[in-house]
């Protein structure tokens, strides 16, 4: 018994000298700190519509809040972003976390970017993940004008999401990525609302991932981006600061 104990002590000393013991000790007592997550909803999207995504996140151990856009996102996007700043501060105070992660669906991605760029969010946000956000606008927002019905029938946010709008020109002036925030943009070839679909991407070091580039049989529409299991698998990778590698068969 004494001999076994002596052997264990010798092995422990050898491992310590070689630096082998440290990983095991860290693993044994390690706790993974996860930033709280705020889901920033899209246009016409009530909080309850984002609950399936929130439930997946909670199941993976994240503390989750849903930011429903005031007036369901019909007004000025800059003004819509201001209550998000208040919510971020409340979440940080409640959880004791220095930073939060934002997941923005559709217009929610623009709201998240505006907050980071203009409202002090760069010091309080670790990562922005956008799902089908019209970062460079969408032809769909120009349809009413094309049909002679007026510019987006008077809906301010719609006008701002049109390609070439003053709002987007301002938001996209300078680098797309605001350091030290990390950006991941997940989009789909079957998006009915963001056209062209590549307008859901960003430059300057952002990670842009089209679902069908990895999972060419996966059919995901605009709304499906907050419901689809494969998309969520990519979201989970991004939250872990890992490259997005989709599980194409996720439910």
C-alpha positions in Angstrom: 0.0 0.0 0.0 2.8 2.3 1.0 4.7 1.4 -2.2 1.6 2.2 -4.3 1.3 5.6 -2.6 5.0 6.3 -3.2 4.6 5.4 -6.9 1.6 7.7 -7.3 3.5 10.6 -5.7 6.5 10.0 -8.1 4.2 9.9 -11.1 2.5 13.0 -10.0 5.8 14.8 -9.7 6.9 13.6 -13.1 3.6 14.7 -14.7 3.9 18.1 -13.0 7.5 18.6 -14.3 6.4 17.6 -17.8 3.4 19.8 -17.7 1.1 16.8 -18.2 -1.0 17.2 -15.1 -2.3 20.7 -15.8 -4.9 19.8 -18.5 -6.5 17.1 -16.3 -6.6 19.4 -13.3 -8.2 22.1 -15.4 -10.8 19.7 -16.9 -11.7 18.3 -13.6 -12.6 21.6 -12.0 -13.5 23.6 -15.2 -16.7 25.6 -15.6 -17.5 27.0 -19.0 -18.6 30.6 -18.7 -21.3 31.5 -21.3 -22.3 35.0 -22.1 -26.0 35.7 -21.7 -27.8 35.7 -25.1 -30.3 38.3 -26.4 -32.3 37.3 -29.4 -33.2 40.4 -31.4 -36.4 39.7 -33.2 -37.2 40.6 -36.8 -40.0 42.7 -38.4 -43.5 41.6 -37.5 -42.0 39.0 -35.2 -43.5 38.8 -31.7 -41.3 37.5 -28.9 -43.2 34.2 -28.8 -42.2 33.5 -32.4 -38.6 33.3 -31.2 -39.3 31.0 -28.3 -38.2 27.8 -30.2 -34.8 29.3 -30.7 -34.7 30.5 -27.1 -35.7 27.0 -25.9 -32.8 25.4 -27.8 -30.4 27.9 -26.2 -31.7 27.4 -22.7 -31.4 23.6 -23.2 -27.7 24.2 -24.0 -27.2 26.1 -20.8 -27.5 29.7 -21.9 -29.5 32.4 -20.2 -31.7 33.9 -22.8 -33.7 37.1 -23.3 -35.8 38.0 -26.3 -35.9 41.6 -27.5 -39.2 42.2 -29.4 -38.8 45.2 -31.7 -41.0 48.2 -30.5 -44.1 48.4 -32.7 -42.9 45.1 -34.2 -40.2 47.0 -36.1 -42.1 49.3 -38.3 -40.5 52.5 -37.2 -37.0 54.0 -37.6 -34.4 51.3 -37.0 -32.1 53.7 -35.1 -34.8 54.5 -32.6 -35.8 50.8 -32.4 -32.2 50.1 -31.3 -32.2 52.3 -28.3 -34.3 50.2 -25.9 -31.9 47.3 -26.8 -29.1 49.3 -25.2 -31.2 49.5 -22.0 -31.9 45.8 -22.1 -28.2 44.9 -22.5 -27.3 47.0 -19.4 -30.1 45.3 -17.5 -29.0 41.8 -18.5 -25.3 42.6 -17.6 -26.3 43.9 -14.2 -28.6 40.9 -13.5 -26.1 38.3 -14.6 -22.8 39.9 -13.6 -21.5 39.3 -17.1 -19.2 41.8 -18.8 -20.6 41.1 -22.2 -23.6 39.6 -24.0 -24.0 37.8 -27.3 -26.7 39.1 -29.8 -28.5 36.9 -32.3 -30.4 39.1 -34.7 -33.0 37.7 -37.2 -33.8 39.7 -40.2 -34.2 43.4 -39.2 -32.9 42.3 -35.8 -29.4 41.9 -37.3 -29.5 45.6 -38.4 -30.7 46.6 -34.9 -27.8 44.7 -33.3 -25.3 46.3 -35.7 -26.7 49.8 -35.1 -26.4 49.3 -31.3 -22.9 48.1 -31.6 -21.8 50.9 -34.0 -23.6 53.9 -32.6 -24.9 53.2 -29.1 -21.8 51.9 -27.2 -22.4 48.3 -27.8 -18.9 47.5 -29.0 -17.7 47.5 -25.3 -20.6 45.3 -24.1 -21.1 42.7 -26.9 -18.8 39.8 -27.5 -20.5 38.4 -30.7 -23.2 39.4 -33.1 -24.8 36.5 -35.0 -27.2 37.5 -37.8 -29.7 35.2 -39.4 -30.9 36.4 -42.8 -30.3 40.1 -42.0 -30.5 42.5 -45.0 -27.2 44.1 -44.2 -26.9 45.6 -47.7 -30.6 45.8 -48.3 -33.1 43.8 -50.2 -35.0 44.2 -53.5 -38.1 43.1 -51.7 -38.2 46.4 -49.8 -38.3 48.2 -53.2 -41.3 46.2 -54.6 -44.0 48.7 -53.4 -42.2 51.5 -55.1 -41.7 49.4 -58.2 -45.5 48.7 -58.4 -46.2 52.4 -58.0 -47.7 52.1 -54.5 -45.2 54.5 -52.9 -41.9 53.8 -51.1 -42.7 50.8 -48.9 -46.2 52.2 -48.4 -44.9 54.6 -45.8 -43.3 52.0 -43.5 -40.1 53.6 -42.3 -38.2 50.4 -41.5 -39.0 49.0 -44.9 -37.7 52.1 -46.6 -34.5 51.8 -44.6 -34.0 48.2 -45.6 -34.2 49.0 -49.3 -31.0 48.7 -51.3 -29.2 52.0 -51.4 -31.2 53.6 -48.6 -29.6 56.5 -46.7 -29.9 54.4 -43.5 -27.9 51.5 -44.9 -25.3 53.7 -46.6 -24.7 55.3 -43.2 -24.6 51.9 -41.3 -22.3 50.4 -43.9 -19.9 53.4 -44.1 -16.5 52.4 -42.9 -15.6 48.8 -41.8 -18.5 46.3 -41.4 -16.8 44.7 -38.4 -16.5 46.9 -35.3 -13.7 45.5 -33.2 -13.4 43.7 -30.8 -16.9 42.4 -31.6 -17.0 39.1 -33.7 -19.6 38.7 -36.4 -21.1 35.6 -37.9 -23.8 35.8 -40.6 -25.8 32.7 -41.5 -28.0 32.9 -44.6 -29.9 30.7 -47.0 -30.2 30.4 -50.7 -34.0 30.0 -50.3 -34.5 33.3 -48.5 -37.7 34.9 -49.9 -37.2 38.3 -48.3 -33.5 39.1 -48.6 -32.7 39.4 -52.3 -30.0 39.0 -53.4 -29.2 36.6 -50.6 -25.5 37.6 -50.6 -26.7 41.0 -49.1 -27.0 39.1 -45.8 -23.2 39.0 -45.6 -20.6 41.4 -44.2 -17.0 42.1 -45.1 -13.9 43.0 -43.2 -13.4 39.8 -41.3 -16.9 38.6 -40.6 -17.7 34.9 -41.0 -20.4 34.4 -43.7 -21.9 31.0 -44.0 -24.6 30.0 -46.5 -26.5 26.9 -45.3 -26.5 25.2 -48.7 -22.7 25.5 -49.2 -22.4 22.8 -46.6 -25.8 21.2 -46.7 -26.9 21.5 -50.3 -30.2 19.5 -49.8 -31.3 21.6 -46.8 -34.3 23.8 -47.6 -34.6 26.8 -45.2 -36.7 29.9 -45.8 -36.4 33.3 -44.1 -38.6 32.4 -41.1 -37.0 28.9 -41.0 -33.7 30.5 -40.0 -34.9 30.8 -36.4 -36.6 27.3 -36.4 -34.2 25.0 -38.3 -32.0 22.6 -36.4 -29.1 22.8 -38.9 -29.0 26.6 -38.6 -29.1 26.3 -34.8 -26.2 23.9 -34.9 -24.2 26.7 -36.7 -25.4 29.2 -34.1 -24.1 27.0 -31.4 -20.7 26.8 -33.1 -20.5 30.6 -33.3 -21.4 31.0 -29.7 -18.6 28.7 -28.8 -16.2 30.8 -30.9 -15.8 27.9 -33.3 -16.0 27.9 -37.1 -19.5 27.1 -38.3 -19.7 23.5 -39.3 -23.4 22.5 -39.8 -24.9 19.2 -38.9 -26.9 18.8 -42.0 -29.3 16.3 -40.4 -30.1 18.2 -37.2 -33.7 18.4 -36.3 
